[in-house]
Amino acid sequence: MFETSTAEINSSVDLMMSILGVQNQSRMDAELLAGSFNYDLEHLVQAIRQHLGMDVAFLSRFHNGHREMLYVDKKDICNGSLNKGHKDKNEETYCQLIAEEKLPRIIPDTSQNEITKALAVTKILNIGSYIGVPIYLSDGYLYGTLCCFSEKADESLTNKDLSMLTLFAKISARNIEKELTASRLREAACDNIFDIINNCKLSIVLQPIYDFKAKSIKGFECLSRFQVEPYRSPDYWFNQANISGVGEALELFAIEESLSLLPLIPEQYYITLNVSPKHLTSLYLQSMLDKAPLHRIVLEVTERESIPDYKAFRNAIQHFRDRGMRLAVDDAGAGFASFQHILELEADIIKLDRSLIANINSDHRKRALVAALIGFAKETKSTVLGEGVETLAELEVLQELGAQKIQGYFFCHPLPLKDVLAFCEA
């Protein structure tokens, strides 16, 4: 296996930084660069081709007996058949022969090499000169190759060029390993999420919403709890689901479980359901809402996620609102939610985030912002709900400022259905 010495790596670091456009690195950072630098692989391939002045550069992997192109960068005049996804049998490629050390890693003139001049790929791709190195992962696994070639012979290729290509291959290997590790983690997370769904390891608890004016409980927020060891917060599992690409499945499962409780809840109470804006157009969600008593449902849209198209968002839920469903802006004051955000959504309820409520009795800035939000709500005929109230002092300030509703540990913790109904009766 070809190895690049530490001295060769160090001598190439400054040049590599220049090639990649890395600036303002201290010398210490530069020395660590070869071990920790993370860069877009497509850009790496482009950078090495341009630096070596070759016609084509590519990063490939060996997979199922084939050499597959993952990233390709080339001059416009080059053969158009060599693109991302292109495959050749391993034994018909320079890559495999270089990995097996049957070909040198620098071939200035392919017509002068007995093996390369006989290979069909030399004529097919019009390869005149070639330089390539294997990509090995940290466990010694041969992943693929990083290579460049030109249509004409190039006697100027040197070991210095090979050293630079090898350094780029090492950086590529580290980035590839990070991607492979992330992919394995996503797959594992995906398996865990579907285990939760298929084996019903998610339950719904309800937190009462208290109305100051009516002096009574009016509804409940539906919150997810996961029966998985070791214990993880709901945010952890929903984040894992989003990272692994199954966020919609988990979120809609939680909504389905929440809706299944509605027939067991007395008619005078409503429930609130949390939904991400990006899942609002889900046909399955629309189907569930079509069958539900919408006058007893509040849809909570978190303010921590942006909505790129407010008009499309409003259109997606308008027919449900026409049937009595209300809309709440959750986490107001914590993320993307601004006055404009609330105005665009035409929300019925503005839920003040816990970060605004905490210690509001002793923080005049929070008090001023909450007062402004409550004033805004009055002008737009919205209801303000203080979320996460934990002390009597916080509750009294919210009541003084004009908030209409509260929920939080000071009033009641989230409880299973049976217990929360008993709380209401008491």
VMD Tcl script that draws the C-alpha trace (Angstrom):
set ca {
  {0.00 0.00 0.00}
  {1.35 3.41 -0.97}
  {1.86 5.69 2.04}
  {2.53 9.40 2.07}
  {5.09 10.41 4.70}
  {4.43 13.07 7.32}
  {7.09 15.24 5.73}
  {5.37 15.03 2.35}
  {2.01 15.89 3.89}
  {3.42 18.85 5.78}
  {5.17 20.18 2.69}
  {1.89 20.01 0.77}
  {-0.38 21.60 3.39}
  {0.24 25.24 2.41}
  {-0.23 24.43 -1.27}
  {-3.42 22.50 -0.55}
  {-4.79 25.41 1.49}
  {-4.12 27.68 -1.46}
  {-5.79 25.27 -3.88}
  {-8.92 24.99 -1.73}
  {-9.06 28.67 -0.92}
  {-8.58 28.16 2.83}
  {-7.44 31.38 4.46}
  {-6.54 32.74 7.89}
  {-5.45 29.36 9.27}
  {-2.74 29.40 11.91}
  {0.25 27.15 11.34}
  {-1.02 24.84 14.06}
  {-4.36 24.54 12.31}
  {-2.54 23.81 9.09}
  {-0.56 21.02 10.69}
  {-3.80 19.50 11.93}
  {-5.49 19.97 8.59}
  {-4.65 16.55 7.19}
  {-6.27 14.89 10.19}
  {-9.41 16.95 10.70}
  {-10.17 18.98 7.60}
  {-13.70 18.54 6.29}
  {-14.50 19.69 2.78}
  {-17.06 19.07 0.10}
  {-15.92 16.07 -1.95}
  {-17.18 17.50 -5.21}
  {-15.08 20.60 -4.64}
  {-12.05 18.48 -3.74}
  {-12.28 16.66 -7.07}
  {-12.63 19.92 -8.97}
  {-9.72 21.49 -7.08}
  {-7.26 18.66 -7.73}
  {-8.09 18.55 -11.44}
  {-7.52 22.25 -11.82}
  {-4.32 22.16 -9.79}
  {-2.82 19.31 -11.83}
  {-4.05 20.83 -15.08}
  {-5.69 17.57 -16.16}
  {-8.73 17.14 -18.37}
  {-10.72 14.87 -16.02}
  {-10.73 14.09 -12.30}
  {-12.99 11.64 -10.52}
  {-13.62 9.97 -7.21}
  {-14.92 6.43 -7.51}
  {-15.92 3.52 -5.32}
  {-15.66 -0.24 -5.82}
  {-19.11 -1.76 -5.42}
  {-20.54 -5.13 -6.43}
  {-17.71 -5.89 -8.84}
  {-17.83 -2.49 -10.52}
  {-15.97 0.80 -10.34}
  {-18.69 3.46 -9.92}
  {-18.13 7.19 -10.44}
  {-19.28 9.25 -7.45}
  {-17.89 12.65 -8.43}
  {-16.59 13.73 -11.83}
  {-15.08 17.05 -12.86}
  {-13.90 17.65 -16.43}
  {-13.27 20.18 -19.11}
  {-16.19 20.82 -21.43}
  {-14.32 19.36 -24.39}
  {-13.92 15.93 -22.77}
  {-15.76 12.69 -23.41}
  {-19.39 13.15 -22.34}
  {-19.94 9.51 -21.38}
  {-17.96 9.73 -18.13}
  {-20.40 11.16 -15.61}
  {-21.54 10.62 -12.05}
  {-23.01 7.12 -11.75}
  {-21.01 5.68 -14.66}
  {-19.95 2.06 -14.00}
  {-17.34 -0.28 -15.43}
  {-16.33 -3.78 -14.41}
  {-13.43 -3.60 -11.98}
  {-11.08 -5.70 -14.08}
  {-11.52 -3.38 -17.06}
  {-10.38 -0.24 -15.21}
  {-7.12 1.48 -14.37}
  {-8.48 1.89 -10.84}
  {-8.48 -1.80 -10.02}
  {-5.08 -2.39 -11.59}
  {-3.56 0.52 -9.66}
  {-5.09 -0.78 -6.43}
  {-3.60 -4.20 -7.15}
  {-0.25 -2.53 -7.93}
  {-0.26 -3.96 -11.44}
  {-0.06 -0.42 -12.81}
  {2.08 2.47 -11.58}
  {0.22 5.38 -10.02}
  {1.71 7.82 -12.50}
  {1.44 6.99 -16.20}
  {2.75 9.98 -18.20}
  {2.10 8.26 -21.56}
  {-0.41 5.40 -21.73}
  {0.80 4.44 -25.21}
  {4.17 3.46 -23.72}
  {2.70 1.06 -21.16}
  {1.98 -2.47 -22.35}
  {-1.07 -2.88 -20.12}
  {-2.76 0.48 -20.66}
  {-2.36 0.54 -24.41}
  {-4.16 -2.82 -24.56}
  {-7.08 -1.79 -22.33}
  {-10.30 -0.94 -24.15}
  {-11.03 1.91 -21.74}
  {-7.90 3.73 -22.94}
  {-9.43 4.16 -26.39}
  {-12.99 4.61 -25.17}
  {-12.07 7.54 -22.91}
  {-9.07 8.65 -25.01}
  {-6.68 8.47 -22.04}
  {-3.25 9.84 -22.85}
  {-1.83 10.31 -19.34}
  {-3.08 9.14 -15.96}
  {-2.45 9.58 -12.25}
  {-4.44 7.80 -9.59}
  {-4.34 6.59 -5.99}
  {-6.51 4.18 -3.99}
  {-8.74 5.46 -1.20}
  {-8.34 3.38 1.94}
  {-10.54 3.80 5.00}
  {-9.05 3.75 8.50}
  {-9.65 0.01 8.88}
  {-7.65 -0.72 5.71}
  {-10.75 -1.26 3.56}
  {-10.22 -0.37 -0.11}
  {-13.10 2.00 -0.82}
  {-12.26 3.32 -4.29}
  {-9.89 5.70 -6.05}
  {-9.13 9.35 -6.68}
  {-7.78 9.79 -10.21}
  {-7.04 12.30 -12.95}
  {-6.31 11.84 -16.64}
  {-5.76 13.87 -19.79}
  {-6.27 13.06 -23.44}
  {-2.66 13.84 -24.24}
  {0.54 12.41 -22.80}
  {2.00 14.53 -19.99}
  {5.65 13.96 -19.09}
  {5.50 16.75 -16.49}
  {3.67 14.58 -13.93}
  {5.91 14.03 -10.91}
  {5.98 12.44 -7.47}
  {5.09 15.85 -6.05}
  {1.80 15.69 -7.98}
  {1.31 12.16 -6.69}
  {1.96 13.35 -3.12}
  {-0.69 16.05 -3.51}
  {-3.21 13.59 -4.97}
  {-2.51 11.17 -2.12}
  {-3.13 13.90 0.44}
  {-6.44 14.73 -1.20}
  {-7.30 11.02 -1.16}
  {-6.61 10.86 2.58}
  {-8.88 13.85 3.21}
  {-11.52 12.27 0.97}
  {-11.27 9.03 2.94}
  {-11.92 10.83 6.21}
  {-14.91 12.66 4.78}
  {-16.26 9.44 3.27}
  {-15.93 7.69 6.64}
  {-17.87 10.51 8.29}
  {-20.60 10.14 5.68}
  {-20.69 6.35 6.07}
  {-20.86 6.66 9.85}
  {-23.65 9.22 9.58}
  {-25.48 6.96 7.15}
  {-25.24 3.99 9.52}
  {-26.51 6.15 12.37}
  {-29.43 7.32 10.23}
  {-30.30 3.73 9.37}
  {-30.14 2.71 13.03}
  {-32.29 5.70 14.01}
  {-34.78 4.83 11.29}
  {-35.01 1.26 12.61}
  {-35.58 2.59 16.14}
  {-38.34 4.94 14.97}
  {-40.20 2.20 13.14}
  {-39.80 -0.06 16.17}
  {-41.51 2.67 18.21}
  {-44.32 2.97 15.68}
  {-44.83 -0.73 14.98}
  {-44.75 -1.71 18.67}
  {-46.68 1.32 19.95}
  {-43.90 2.54 22.23}
  {-45.33 6.05 22.11}
  {-48.14 7.19 24.39}
  {-49.98 10.48 24.66}
  {-50.26 12.55 27.81}
  {-52.45 15.63 28.17}
  {-51.63 18.97 29.80}
  {-54.63 21.08 30.80}
  {-55.10 24.59 29.40}
  {-56.67 26.95 31.91}
  {-58.85 29.93 30.92}
  {-58.55 32.95 33.25}
  {-61.90 34.46 32.26}
  {-63.93 31.26 32.46}
  {-61.94 30.10 35.51}
  {-61.95 26.60 34.11}
  {-60.05 24.15 31.95}
  {-60.91 24.48 28.27}
  {-58.61 22.03 26.54}
  {-55.50 19.89 26.59}
  {-52.23 19.90 24.71}
  {-51.35 16.42 23.44}
  {-47.74 15.54 24.22}
  {-45.77 12.44 23.27}
  {-43.97 10.16 25.70}
  {-41.71 7.31 24.61}
  {-41.45 3.94 26.35}
  {-37.89 3.21 25.27}
  {-34.89 2.41 27.45}
  {-32.79 4.34 28.21}
  {-35.17 7.26 28.57}
  {-34.83 10.03 26.00}
  {-36.82 13.24 25.71}
  {-39.52 13.55 23.05}
  {-37.38 16.19 21.29}
  {-34.60 13.62 20.97}
  {-36.82 11.10 19.18}
  {-38.44 13.65 16.87}
  {-34.99 15.02 15.99}
  {-33.75 11.49 15.33}
  {-36.74 10.86 13.10}
  {-36.09 14.03 11.11}
  {-32.39 13.24 10.73}
  {-33.16 9.73 9.49}
  {-35.80 10.94 7.02}
  {-38.86 9.53 8.81}
  {-39.92 12.64 10.73}
  {-43.27 12.74 8.98}
  {-44.06 9.12 9.88}
  {-43.39 9.65 13.59}
  {-45.19 12.97 13.77}
  {-48.30 11.66 12.04}
  {-48.28 8.57 14.25}
  {-48.31 10.84 17.32}
  {-51.18 12.84 15.82}
  {-53.10 9.65 15.06}
  {-52.65 8.45 18.65}
  {-53.84 11.84 19.92}
  {-56.95 11.84 17.74}
  {-57.82 8.35 18.98}
  {-58.28 9.85 22.48}
  {-60.73 12.52 21.37}
  {-63.88 10.33 21.57}
  {-62.94 9.56 25.21}
  {-62.64 13.25 26.15}
  {-65.83 15.12 27.17}
  {-67.29 17.32 24.45}
  {-66.58 20.60 26.25}
  {-62.80 20.15 25.86}
  {-60.62 20.65 22.80}
  {-57.18 19.20 22.08}
  {-54.13 20.78 20.50}
  {-51.92 18.90 18.05}
  {-48.32 19.79 17.21}
  {-47.42 19.67 13.53}
  {-44.38 20.79 11.53}
  {-45.17 23.16 8.65}
  {-43.39 20.86 6.20}
  {-45.78 17.99 7.01}
  {-48.94 20.01 6.67}
  {-49.55 18.92 3.07}
  {-49.33 15.22 3.95}
  {-52.25 13.36 2.41}
  {-52.42 11.10 5.45}
  {-52.71 14.10 7.79}
  {-55.40 15.58 5.56}
  {-57.26 12.27 5.64}
  {-57.13 12.14 9.46}
  {-58.37 15.70 9.80}
  {-61.17 15.10 7.30}
  {-62.64 12.51 9.70}
  {-62.13 14.54 12.89}
  {-64.48 16.97 14.72}
  {-62.45 20.02 13.79}
  {-64.25 22.41 16.13}
  {-62.49 20.52 18.95}
  {-59.02 20.70 17.41}
  {-56.31 23.34 17.54}
  {-53.38 22.82 15.22}
  {-50.12 24.09 16.74}
  {-47.44 25.15 14.29}
  {-44.07 25.59 15.92}
  {-42.42 28.94 15.45}
  {-39.00 27.32 15.50}
  {-39.36 26.32 11.84}
  {-39.59 28.74 8.95}
  {-42.45 28.75 6.46}
  {-41.12 29.61 3.00}
  {-44.55 30.21 1.42}
  {-47.22 31.59 3.74}
  {-49.87 31.72 1.06}
  {-49.44 28.03 0.24}
  {-49.52 27.26 3.96}
  {-52.78 29.15 4.48}
  {-54.34 27.52 1.43}
  {-53.38 24.05 2.66}
  {-55.40 24.41 5.87}
  {-58.11 26.88 4.89}
  {-60.81 24.24 4.28}
  {-60.13 22.81 7.73}
  {-60.37 26.25 9.34}
  {-63.63 26.79 7.47}
  {-64.92 23.74 9.35}
  {-63.97 25.14 12.74}
  {-60.34 24.12 13.28}
  {-58.25 26.77 15.00}
  {-54.58 27.54 14.44}
  {-52.00 28.30 17.12}
  {-48.49 29.66 16.76}
  {-46.40 27.62 19.19}
  {-43.16 28.81 20.82}
  {-43.87 32.47 20.05}
  {-40.82 34.56 20.81}
  {-38.41 31.64 20.61}
  {-37.52 31.20 16.96}
  {-38.83 32.39 13.62}
  {-42.02 33.70 15.18}
  {-42.22 37.40 14.85}
  {-45.15 39.77 14.57}
  {-44.98 39.33 10.81}
  {-44.94 35.53 11.15}
  {-48.02 35.57 13.39}
  {-49.74 38.06 11.11}
  {-49.04 35.95 8.00}
  {-50.44 32.84 9.67}
  {-53.59 34.64 10.83}
  {-53.34 32.60 14.02}
  {-56.23 32.24 16.45}
  {-53.94 31.54 19.40}
  {-50.46 32.83 20.20}
  {-48.60 30.53 22.60}
  {-45.82 32.37 24.42}
  {-42.70 30.24 24.71}
  {-41.40 29.13 28.10}
  {-38.20 31.13 27.46}
  {-40.32 34.32 27.61}
  {-42.31 33.22 30.66}
  {-39.42 32.11 32.87}
  {-38.79 34.77 35.55}
  {-40.93 37.32 33.72}
  {-41.78 38.79 37.13}
  {-38.17 39.95 37.52}
  {-37.15 40.64 33.92}
  {-38.52 43.92 32.56}
  {-37.38 43.12 29.00}
  {-39.40 39.92 28.90}
  {-42.34 41.73 30.42}
  {-42.16 44.41 27.72}
  {-41.98 41.86 24.90}
  {-44.90 39.83 26.28}
  {-46.92 43.03 26.72}
  {-46.23 43.89 23.08}
  {-47.31 40.42 21.91}
  {-50.49 40.65 23.98}
  {-51.21 44.09 22.54}
  {-50.63 42.71 19.06}
  {-53.00 39.84 19.79}
  {-55.77 42.19 20.92}
  {-55.51 44.17 17.68}
  {-55.63 40.98 15.60}
  {-58.32 39.38 17.77}
  {-56.07 36.50 18.78}
  {-55.92 34.73 22.12}
  {-52.66 34.69 24.10}
  {-51.66 31.59 26.04}
  {-48.70 31.57 28.41}
  {-46.91 28.23 28.15}
  {-44.64 26.67 30.74}
  {-45.87 28.65 33.75}
  {-44.08 27.28 36.81}
  {-44.54 29.87 39.57}
  {-47.33 31.94 41.03}
  {-45.33 35.11 40.32}
  {-45.17 34.27 36.61}
  {-48.89 33.52 36.53}
  {-49.77 36.83 38.21}
  {-47.72 38.86 35.72}
  {-49.37 37.12 32.76}
  {-52.82 37.74 34.22}
  {-51.94 41.38 34.90}
  {-50.69 41.89 31.32}
  {-53.86 40.40 29.85}
  {-53.00 36.85 28.79}
  {-56.20 34.85 28.51}
  {-54.92 31.32 29.08}
  {-52.06 29.43 30.70}
  {-50.62 25.96 30.92}
  {-47.64 24.71 32.86}
  {-46.35 22.75 35.83}
  {-47.64 25.36 38.30}
  {-51.16 24.42 37.28}
  {-50.80 20.77 36.23}
  {-48.20 18.41 34.82}
  {-48.98 16.43 31.65}
  {-51.01 13.36 32.67}
  {-52.45 10.22 31.09}
  {-56.07 10.57 29.96}
  {-57.65 8.92 33.01}
  {-55.66 11.05 35.44}
  {-56.19 14.34 33.64}
  {-59.97 13.80 33.53}
  {-59.92 13.06 37.27}
  {-57.98 16.32 37.76}
  {-60.63 18.21 35.82}
  {-63.42 16.74 37.92}
  {-61.59 17.70 41.10}
}
mol new
graphics top color blue
foreach p $ca { graphics top sphere $p radius 0.5 }
foreach p [lrange $ca 0 end-1] q [lrange $ca 1 end] { graphics top cylinder $p $q radius 0.2 }
display resetview
